[in-house]
Amino acid sequence: MSENPATPETDARAANALDADAPAAAPQAPAREVPQETDAPEARSLGSTAVSAATPRRGEPMFPDGTGPAADPAGSHHERRIRSFQPRRSRVSHTQADTLRRLWPTWGLDIDGLSRIDLDAFFDGLPVVLEIGFGMGEATAQMAAADPATGILGCDVHTPGQGNLLGLAERNGLSNIRVANGDAIILLREMLAPASLAGLRIYFPDPWPKKRHHKRRLVQPEFIALATTRLAPGALVHCATDWEPYAEQMLEVLSAEPTLENVYPGYAPRPDFRPLTKFEGQGLDKGHVVHDLVFRRRDA
């Protein structure tokens, strides 16, 4: 993999811009060790073992002792920063909970911000694309099946979706999917090495349509400045939205980032590899126009 052309000053500029108002985080509990050796067939064999998915009592953690995604892995309540998401842990089915308990120790990780992830070890040497916000994971599983030579690190805070995606990976024999639970900014800033990603995908993020909520949108100059430091030269940034004003903002923000170049003049045609998502279908039913944007990380 080529050496990252970003400088330490670039990393600092991005991190400082994102957390200008954030106080120092309170001390965190020791991090659960990230799995360093992953054997996909062994992980799939766990499917033959029945595990009870008892509902926890009120106030008790759903997955204690690292047996599943943590409710707040980075102690986000200590970090005062406007966020583009809200964790959603309700309506986790027994099947999803069972899947998470069985597969999370092998295929999942909590974004605690305390250590770097060895992507080569976690994905058995595959190039890795980060997908932020995969919903219930159907499109992610389809892309993983169509391109088994690429690892997909799906980042989300929706517990039912995390369980559903891991279930799809298990049932379809997909060994190139891993799930990260928590804040994508902390993942990028603290846990991924410079130039370690082969791509970034952001499909149909929350458009936060009200003007007073625009500051909550994920695709902002500070976020893109940080994300591009984690992209290898030639890596693609692929965004899609059915919200016209957000598409315009994405195009403006991505075009203004000096380390990126637009692969197309303006918006991109829909790539064949991106499946139709549930949110996209809902937007099309409402008469919305879907816009794709594809930018490439410059070599220097």
C-alpha positions in Angstrom: 0.0 0.0 0.0 1.4 3.4 -0.9 2.5 5.8 1.8 -0.1 8.3 2.8 0.8 11.8 1.5 -1.1 13.5 4.3 1.1 15.3 6.8 0.7 15.3 10.6 -0.4 18.9 10.2 -3.4 17.6 8.1 -4.4 15.1 10.8 -4.2 17.8 13.4 -6.2 20.3 11.3 -9.0 17.8 10.9 -9.1 16.6 14.5 -9.0 20.1 15.9 -11.7 21.3 13.6 -14.0 18.4 14.6 -13.4 18.8 18.3 -12.8 22.5 18.8 -15.5 22.6 21.6 -14.9 19.2 23.1 -13.4 19.0 26.6 -10.9 16.3 27.4 -12.6 12.9 27.6 -13.0 11.3 31.0 -10.8 8.2 31.6 -12.3 5.2 29.9 -12.4 1.5 31.0 -9.7 -0.7 29.5 -10.4 -1.5 25.9 -11.6 -5.0 24.8 -8.8 -6.4 22.7 -9.6 -6.2 19.0 -9.5 -9.7 17.4 -6.2 -10.0 15.6 -6.7 -13.4 13.9 -10.0 -14.1 12.2 -11.0 -17.5 10.8 -14.2 -17.1 8.9 -15.1 -20.8 8.6 -14.7 -21.2 12.4 -16.9 -18.2 12.9 -19.6 -19.6 10.7 -19.4 -23.0 12.5 -20.8 -21.2 15.6 -24.1 -21.2 13.9 -24.7 -24.8 15.0 -24.7 -23.8 18.7 -28.0 -22.6 20.1 -27.6 -19.6 22.4 -30.4 -18.2 24.5 -31.3 -14.5 23.7 -32.9 -13.6 27.0 -34.2 -10.1 27.3 -32.1 -8.1 29.9 -33.9 -6.5 32.8 -34.4 -2.8 32.7 -31.2 -0.9 33.3 -29.0 -3.9 32.6 -26.7 -4.0 29.6 -28.0 -6.0 26.7 -24.6 -7.6 26.0 -22.5 -7.6 29.2 -18.8 -8.4 29.3 -18.1 -7.8 25.6 -20.5 -10.4 24.4 -22.0 -7.9 21.9 -21.9 -4.3 20.9 -21.7 -1.9 23.9 -24.3 0.8 24.5 -21.7 3.6 24.5 -18.3 2.2 23.7 -16.4 5.5 23.7 -18.2 7.2 26.5 -19.7 9.7 24.1 -21.5 11.6 26.8 -18.1 12.9 27.8 -17.3 14.4 24.4 -19.4 17.5 23.7 -19.7 17.5 19.9 -22.7 17.8 17.6 -23.4 14.4 16.3 -25.1 13.2 13.1 -26.7 10.1 14.7 -28.6 8.8 17.7 -27.9 5.3 18.9 -30.9 3.0 18.5 -31.0 -0.3 20.4 -34.8 -0.9 20.6 -36.7 -3.8 19.0 -33.7 -6.2 18.8 -35.1 -9.6 17.9 -34.1 -12.8 19.6 -32.5 -13.9 16.4 -30.5 -10.7 16.1 -29.4 -10.8 19.7 -28.4 -14.4 19.4 -26.4 -13.7 16.3 -24.6 -10.8 18.0 -23.7 -12.9 21.0 -22.2 -15.6 18.8 -20.4 -13.6 16.2 -19.5 -10.3 17.8 -16.3 -11.6 19.5 -15.0 -12.6 16.0 -16.5 -10.2 13.5 -17.4 -7.1 15.6 -15.6 -4.3 17.4 -16.6 -1.4 19.6 -15.3 2.0 18.7 -13.8 2.9 22.0 -11.1 5.2 20.6 -8.4 3.6 22.7 -6.3 1.6 20.2 -5.5 1.3 16.5 -7.1 -1.5 14.5 -4.9 -3.8 12.6 -7.0 -4.0 9.4 -4.6 -6.5 7.7 -5.1 -8.9 10.6 -8.8 -8.2 11.0 -9.5 -8.8 7.3 -6.9 -11.4 6.5 -5.0 -9.0 4.3 -7.9 -7.8 2.1 -8.1 -4.1 1.1 -10.8 -2.5 3.2 -13.6 -0.1 2.4 -15.3 1.7 5.2 -19.1 2.0 4.9 -20.7 4.5 7.3 -24.4 3.8 8.0 -25.5 0.5 6.6 -29.0 0.3 8.0 -30.2 -3.3 8.1 -27.2 -4.4 5.9 -28.9 -6.0 2.9 -27.1 -3.8 0.4 -23.8 -4.2 2.3 -24.1 -8.0 2.1 -24.9 -7.9 -1.6 -21.8 -5.8 -2.3 -19.6 -8.1 -0.1 -20.9 -11.2 -2.0 -20.3 -9.5 -5.4 -16.7 -8.5 -4.4 -15.2 -11.1 -2.1 -11.7 -9.7 -2.7 -12.6 -6.5 -0.8 -13.3 -6.3 2.9 -16.1 -4.1 4.1 -16.0 -2.5 7.5 -19.6 -1.4 8.2 -19.9 1.3 10.9 -23.3 1.9 12.5 -25.1 2.4 15.8 -28.3 0.6 15.0 -28.2 -2.6 17.0 -30.9 -4.5 15.1 -29.0 -3.7 11.8 -25.7 -4.9 13.3 -27.3 -8.2 14.2 -29.0 -8.5 10.8 -25.9 -7.8 8.8 -23.8 -10.4 10.8 -26.7 -12.9 10.2 -26.6 -12.2 6.5 -22.8 -12.7 6.5 -23.1 -16.0 8.3 -25.9 -17.4 6.2 -24.3 -16.5 2.9 -20.8 -17.5 3.9 -19.4 -14.0 3.6 -16.0 -13.8 5.4 -15.2 -10.2 4.2 -17.6 -8.3 6.5 -16.8 -6.8 9.9 -19.1 -4.5 11.9 -17.9 -1.5 14.0 -20.2 -0.1 16.6 -20.1 3.6 17.5 -19.0 7.0 16.2 -17.4 7.0 12.8 -15.5 10.1 13.6 -13.8 8.5 16.6 -13.1 5.4 14.4 -11.4 7.5 11.8 -9.6 9.8 14.2 -8.3 7.4 16.8 -8.5 3.8 15.5 -7.6 3.8 11.8 -4.0 4.4 10.5 -3.3 7.0 7.8 -3.8 5.6 4.3 -5.2 2.4 5.6 -8.6 2.4 3.7 -9.2 1.5 0.0 -12.4 3.4 0.0 -15.2 5.2 1.8 -19.0 4.7 1.2 -21.7 6.9 2.6 -25.1 5.9 1.2 -28.3 7.8 2.1 -27.1 9.4 5.3 -29.7 11.3 7.4 -30.3 14.6 5.5 -31.3 16.5 8.5 -33.6 18.6 6.3 -34.4 21.4 8.7 -32.0 24.4 8.3 -31.3 24.5 12.0 -30.2 20.9 11.8 -27.8 21.2 8.8 -24.9 21.3 11.2 -25.7 17.7 12.1 -25.1 16.4 8.6 -22.2 14.0 8.3 -20.6 15.3 5.1 -19.0 18.5 6.3 -15.6 20.0 5.4 -14.0 19.0 8.7 -15.3 15.4 8.4 -14.0 15.0 4.8 -10.6 16.5 5.8 -10.3 13.9 8.4 -11.6 11.0 6.3 -9.2 11.7 3.4 -6.2 11.3 5.7 -7.2 7.6 6.2 -7.6 6.9 2.5 -4.8 5.4 0.4 -3.9 7.2 -2.8 -6.4 6.3 -5.5 -9.1 5.3 -3.0 -12.7 6.2 -3.9 -15.2 8.3 -1.9 -18.7 7.3 -3.0 -21.7 9.1 -1.6 -25.4 8.8 -2.5 -28.5 10.7 -1.5 -32.0 11.3 -2.6 -32.2 14.7 -0.9 -31.4 17.4 -3.5 -30.1 20.1 -1.1 -27.8 17.6 0.6 -26.5 16.4 -2.7 -25.6 20.0 -3.5 -23.8 20.3 -0.2 -21.9 17.0 -0.8 -20.8 18.1 -4.2 -19.6 21.5 -2.8 -17.8 19.9 0.2 -16.1 17.1 -1.8 -15.1 19.5 -4.6 -13.5 21.9 -2.1 -11.3 19.2 -0.5 -7.8 19.6 -2.1 -6.9 16.0 -1.7 -9.8 14.7 -3.7 -10.7 14.9 -7.4 -14.1 14.3 -9.0 -14.1 11.2 -11.2 -17.0 12.7 -13.2 -18.0 16.3 -14.2 -20.5 16.9 -11.4 -22.7 14.0 -10.3 -21.8 10.4 -11.2 -24.0 7.9 -13.0 -25.3 5.2 -10.7 -22.5 2.5 -10.3 -23.6 -1.0 -11.1 -22.1 -2.3 -7.9 -24.3 -0.2 -5.6 -27.5 -2.2 -4.9 -30.9 -0.5 -4.4 -31.3 0.3 -0.8 -34.5 0.5 1.2 -34.1 4.2 1.7 -33.4 4.7 -1.9 -36.6 2.9 -2.9 -38.6 5.0 -0.5 -37.2 8.1 -2.0 -37.9 7.0 -5.5 -41.5 6.2 -4.5 -41.8 9.8 -3.4 -40.4 11.1 -6.7 -37.0 12.0 -5.4 -34.0 12.1 -7.7 -31.0 10.0 -6.5 -27.5 11.6 -6.9 -24.3 9.6 -6.7 -20.9 11.3 -6.2 -17.6 9.5 -6.8 -14.3 11.2 -5.9 -10.8 9.8 -5.9 -8.0 10.4 -3.4 -5.2 12.2 -5.2 -1.8 10.5 -5.4 -0.1 13.6 -3.9 
